[in-house]
Amino acid sequence: MDIRELQGYASFFMTIFLVVILYWYIIYLYRSEKKGEKDYEKLGNIALDDEIDSKPIDTSSVTPSEKKEQDK
């Protein structure tokens, strides 16, 4: 078995591995949207509605630094 054959096998298995990871991620996004954890359609509109006077996506008044202090 030479190096070219090893590279072929490695390429094949890496492609299969990345396809499995991609499908796992798509299923994860679909399930989290169905559970109501995140609304990815709203988050996708950030690029389309990029004005200075646009409403924020997340209307919570707690900033990330305040959240860290509450978690302590």
Backbone bond lengths (Angstrom), bond angles and torsions (degrees), N, CA, C in turn:
res aa  C-N    CA-C-N  psi(-1)  N-CA   C-N-CA  omega(-1)  CA-C   N-CA-C  phi
1 M - - - 1.447 - - 1.534 107.56 -
2 D 1.308 116.02 118.66 1.459 119.74 -179.70 1.525 111.22 -96.00
3 I 1.323 115.47 -179.70 1.464 121.48 -173.83 1.534 111.80 -66.22
4 R 1.316 118.02 -33.82 1.472 120.31 -179.69 1.530 111.33 -66.03
5 E 1.305 115.89 -38.16 1.460 119.76 178.67 1.531 110.50 -67.85
6 L 1.316 117.09 -40.73 1.468 121.10 176.11 1.524 111.55 -62.89
7 Q 1.335 116.18 -40.74 1.466 119.95 177.99 1.531 110.67 -64.34
8 G 1.308 117.21 -36.72 1.465 120.95 178.01 1.518 111.66 -64.69
9 Y 1.331 116.02 -45.91 1.470 120.00 177.92 1.527 110.98 -64.34
10 A 1.315 116.91 -43.25 1.465 120.67 -179.98 1.521 110.60 -62.77
11 S 1.315 116.82 -41.70 1.468 120.89 178.67 1.528 110.91 -63.82
12 F 1.311 116.87 -42.68 1.458 121.23 179.93 1.528 110.90 -63.00
13 F 1.330 117.25 -49.53 1.456 120.41 -178.04 1.527 112.31 -69.06
14 M 1.317 117.88 -32.72 1.461 120.53 176.47 1.528 110.24 -67.43
15 T 1.318 117.26 -38.86 1.469 120.79 177.12 1.523 110.57 -63.39
16 I 1.326 116.88 -44.61 1.466 120.60 178.64 1.527 109.89 -62.38
17 F 1.321 117.26 -43.93 1.459 121.86 179.91 1.526 111.07 -60.64
18 L 1.328 117.80 -45.63 1.467 121.17 -179.44 1.527 112.10 -67.25
19 V 1.316 118.19 -33.99 1.467 121.26 176.44 1.524 110.12 -66.04
20 V 1.332 117.23 -41.78 1.464 120.67 178.03 1.526 110.20 -62.98
21 I 1.332 117.99 -43.61 1.464 121.75 178.58 1.529 110.33 -62.73
22 L 1.323 117.45 -41.60 1.467 121.09 179.40 1.524 111.19 -61.80
23 Y 1.341 117.27 -46.81 1.457 120.13 179.54 1.532 111.47 -65.68
24 W 1.340 117.80 -37.53 1.463 121.19 176.24 1.527 110.37 -60.73
25 Y 1.331 117.22 -42.81 1.456 121.14 -179.53 1.533 111.31 -66.55
26 I 1.318 117.42 -40.47 1.464 120.87 178.45 1.529 110.12 -63.34
27 I 1.333 117.37 -42.64 1.468 121.15 178.18 1.521 110.18 -64.99
28 Y 1.336 117.46 -40.21 1.464 121.49 177.96 1.533 110.84 -60.50
29 L 1.325 117.33 -45.95 1.467 120.88 178.97 1.530 111.15 -63.15
30 Y 1.326 116.78 -42.49 1.459 121.18 -179.52 1.527 110.93 -63.39
31 R 1.335 116.88 -45.10 1.465 120.33 -179.14 1.521 111.72 -66.89
32 S 1.326 117.59 -40.93 1.466 118.97 -178.62 1.526 111.15 -68.63
33 E 1.331 117.26 -31.08 1.463 119.34 176.27 1.532 110.60 -71.94
34 K 1.328 117.47 -38.37 1.461 120.57 178.69 1.522 111.80 -67.25
35 K 1.336 117.41 -33.97 1.460 121.12 178.58 1.526 111.84 -74.38
36 G 1.323 117.03 -16.52 1.450 120.65 179.58 1.514 113.59 89.19
37 E 1.326 117.75 14.23 1.456 120.50 179.85 1.523 111.24 -71.57
38 K 1.299 117.42 -42.84 1.462 122.89 179.06 1.519 109.04 -138.73
39 D 1.333 115.39 149.92 1.457 120.72 174.21 1.522 107.22 -111.80
40 Y 1.320 115.89 94.92 1.458 120.78 -174.75 1.519 112.23 -70.96
41 E 1.317 117.76 -21.14 1.454 119.62 176.56 1.523 109.96 -68.27
42 K 1.329 116.73 -39.91 1.469 120.66 175.77 1.519 110.72 -63.92
43 L 1.327 115.98 -43.94 1.458 119.71 -179.63 1.523 111.72 -66.12
44 G 1.322 117.09 -29.60 1.453 120.53 177.88 1.515 112.94 -70.91
45 N 1.322 117.27 -22.47 1.459 121.18 179.61 1.523 112.91 -81.04
46 I 1.320 118.13 -2.68 1.462 120.44 179.36 1.525 110.61 -59.49
47 A 1.314 117.27 -42.44 1.465 121.02 -178.61 1.522 111.43 -68.70
48 L 1.327 117.69 -31.12 1.459 120.58 -178.29 1.514 112.44 -81.54
49 D 1.317 117.41 -32.70 1.462 121.99 -177.33 1.530 108.47 -112.67
50 D 1.311 115.67 73.39 1.450 121.26 -174.06 1.529 110.02 -112.80
51 E 1.298 115.91 66.66 1.463 121.74 177.93 1.521 109.24 -112.21
52 I 1.306 117.03 157.57 1.464 121.07 -178.40 1.528 111.32 -68.70
53 D 1.320 117.75 -28.11 1.460 120.66 -178.43 1.537 113.06 -100.52
54 S 1.323 117.63 15.67 1.465 121.84 177.64 1.517 110.77 -70.58
55 K 1.339 115.29 149.89 1.457 119.64 176.76 1.523 109.87 -71.86
56 P 1.323 117.34 144.25 1.464 119.73 177.32 1.534 111.32 -67.30
57 I 1.308 116.06 151.26 1.454 121.21 178.86 1.524 110.06 -71.23
58 D 1.323 115.68 -48.84 1.460 121.69 -179.28 1.521 107.83 -101.40
59 T 1.321 116.68 116.11 1.464 119.79 -174.38 1.518 113.31 -94.68
60 S 1.326 117.79 13.77 1.464 118.94 178.90 1.523 109.16 -71.08
61 S 1.325 116.00 144.36 1.460 120.31 -177.10 1.519 112.23 -89.88
62 V 1.317 117.79 -1.68 1.452 121.47 -179.16 1.525 109.23 -87.72
63 T 1.328 116.83 123.26 1.452 121.43 177.67 1.524 109.24 -82.76
64 P 1.324 118.22 160.43 1.475 119.82 -179.82 1.525 113.19 -57.67
65 S 1.332 117.85 -35.72 1.463 118.90 179.96 1.533 110.85 -70.14
66 E 1.337 116.74 -35.14 1.464 119.89 176.67 1.528 110.62 -69.02
67 K 1.315 116.85 -34.72 1.449 121.03 179.62 1.536 110.50 -65.52
68 K 1.338 116.68 -39.71 1.456 121.10 178.34 1.531 110.28 -62.72
69 E 1.336 115.93 -39.25 1.467 119.50 179.28 1.519 111.23 -68.05
70 Q 1.349 117.57 -35.47 1.463 120.70 179.49 1.525 110.95 -70.35
71 D 1.334 117.24 -31.49 1.454 120.86 -178.41 1.517 112.89 -72.91
72 K 1.317 117.88 -19.45 1.470 120.82 -177.80 1.482 113.70 -68.27
